[in-house]
Amino acid sequence: MLDMQLITIKRRADFLRVRGGLRWSTVSFSLEAREREQVSDLGAGEVARFGFTVTKKIGDAVVRNRIKRRLREAVRHSASPFAHPDFDYVLFARNGALDRRFADLQSDVQVALQRVHDKGKANSKAKMVLEPLPEADGIASSPQSQSTPGADHSAAQRKPRTPAWD
């Protein structure tokens, strides 16, 4: 396959803009994609841009950097025919990215890019999210929406909490 020039996303604002776009998950990563709305510094959307995220839950800095290097190379070697030039992509690494065979990692990149853009075969895993995700500042949805169906967790049934110092 043709190696492509890899332009990476570096600014937080660009990562946040991709959130809530088209999604597809594999064993080694989760891919989010969103079409670029405005002309970037790179020109009129001539090249697809990729961002890579590896959380600290995955491992220490050595492990995280190794996963990022592997994902970057897999994208560089196999994304060229499948990446749309006017899109931004973010790959969120999973534990499987560290030990997965490189050929399988490349295959995952190809499948994820195909599925994200393939509207005909889109299923519940690849869909356009219309509502923005909750902000990362600790605001969560109401406790009732997180509870089990049919369970009544109203304030009248809960026991009042007493402070630990009483």
Secondary structure, DSSP 8 states (H G I E B T S, - for coil): ------EE---HHHHHHHTTSEEEE-SSEEEEEEE--S-BTTBSS-S-EEEEE--TTT-SHHHHHHHHHHHHHHHHHH-TTT--TTEEEEEEE-THHHHS-HHHHHHHHHHHHHHHH-STT--TTS----S----SSS----HHHHS-TT----TTTS-----TT-
